[in-house]
Amino acid sequence: MQAAASMSVRFRPVAGLVLAVGCVAVLAVISLLIGVADMPLGDLISGDGSAQAIQLLLVSRIPRTLALVLSGMSMGVAALIMQMLFRNRFVEPTTTGMVEAASLGLLVVALLAPGLPIFSKMVVASGFALAATFMFLRLVSKIPAGSSLIVPLLGLMFGGVINAVTTFFAYRYDLIQSLATWINGDFSGVLRGRYELLWVAGGLAVLSYLAADRFTVAGLGQSFTRNLGLNYGRILAFGLVIVSMVSASAVVTAGTVPFLGLIVANVVSLTVGDNLRRALPWVALSGAGFLLACDIVGRVLRFPYEIPVGTVAGVFGSGIFLYLLLRRRARFG
């Protein structure tokens, strides 16, 4: 009896992950079929679809869906790593100035070297994001320990300063429209040949899973990490490099999606716990599902017109964020 009970407990998480994969797959199929152009599912399955419909599927619909899945997975994983390294539930790339710094890096590239290939643009944006993150770490180290809400508030102010500088130079050199595409996430322009950079972000998410135990140990503090014989500085730098590259690739491809990682990482942590190796698959699937759902809502709400996915995610995400803040205040206040 005890063996049977232990086996049932062991396989419950696996069954849950299978169900989550199925839900993401269903959302992905719905995303493939939604659009202004008519694309009957039966004709595609039977092979009777027109050449134009098949070309639309291969050039636009499949790349867009893959971009949504890869972006949602990688941004969710990046947010969870940041929360673990900063030891703060309300930290993610959009609340620490990292995304704003990546946009500033893209603006610098547009001004000084507009002909750079897209991968080089991602590298430059990653460098700006990484530098901003280390600056933010220095700022956090200067403030006294207190409420966990101080850190994200400081990050929002820090990001606001960077965004103000970016907006000034974008206005000065007539690049406001380009800046708008980097700030507000929109996958409507994703086509074959313009999303492949996100495979790098997906690979970094897998790499994060391989190093999950080290990130979990680092989240317990610098002294604890060193007592186990690990180099805390290297783990911190490695995690922040992953987060900056993921953020930069997402901004370069489709712009910023606010609150995605913050909401997904918090909800999964409340359900699964703080063990990164156990939580990362759930965060990846939840991020992909959340972004697919927001994109579907944005495409059908005012059909045939489209609301950017960043706007939809911002509306839902801000509401969930406020709920988490009030819930935490009610618990500790």
C-alpha positions, 0 to 999 in steps of 0.5 A: 500500500505504501509503495503504491501511494509513493508511486502515485505521488511520484507520477502526479507531477509528470501527469501535471506537466503532460497536461500543461504541455497539452494545454500549450499545444492547444493554444498553439494550434488556435494561434495558428488558425487565427488570422484575417486570411481564411485557413481551414484546418480540415484542408490543411490536414487533408492536404487540399489547402491552397499554395497561398494558404500553405505559404502563409502558414509557413512564412507567418503563422508558424514563425509567429507561434514559435516566437510566442512560445520561445519568448514566453518560455525564456522570459519566464525562466529569466524572471525566475532566475532573477528572483532567485539571485536577488532573493526578491519575488518582485524582481524581473527584467522589466522591473530592474531597468534591464529591458530599458537598457536593452532598448538604449543599446538598440538605439545606440546601434541604430545611431552608430551602426545601423547596418549591423546584423541582428545577432550583433544587435542582440550582443550590444543590447545584452551588454547594455542590459548586463551593465545596467543590471550590475549598476542596479545591484550596486544601487540595491547594495547601498539601500538598507535592508527593509521591505521587499517592495523597495527593490522593485520600486527602485528598479522601476525608477532606475528604468524610468531614468534610462527610458527618459534618456532613450526617449530624448535621443530617440526624439532628437534623431527621429527614432521615436517609431523604432523606440515604440516597437522596442517598448511595446511587445507586438508579434504581428510583424514576426515572419520567417527569418525574423524570429530565429534569434529566439532559438538562442533564448530557448537554448539559454533556458535549457542551459538554465535548467542544467545549472538550476541547482547552482542557482538554487544554492545561490538564492540561499545567500552568499555565505551559504554558497561559499560554505558549500565550496561554490563561487557565488560571484561566478554563479551570479555573473552566469545567471545575469548573462543568461537573463540579459541575453534572453531579454535582449533577444526578446526585445530585438525580436518583438519588443517588451512584454511587461509583467510576464515573467513576474506573474508566471514566476510568482504563481509557479513558486506559490504552487511548486516551491523554490526548488529551481529544477522542479519549478523551471519546467512549470515556469517555461510552460506557464510563460508560453501558455500565458503569452499565447493566451494574451496574443489570442485575446489581442487578435480576436477582441477587435477582429480583424484588427489586432491589439499588441500582445504587450498591451494585453499582457500589461492589463492582465499582468498589472491586475495580477501584480496588484493582487500579489502586492495586496496579498503580501501586504495582508500577510505581513502587514 
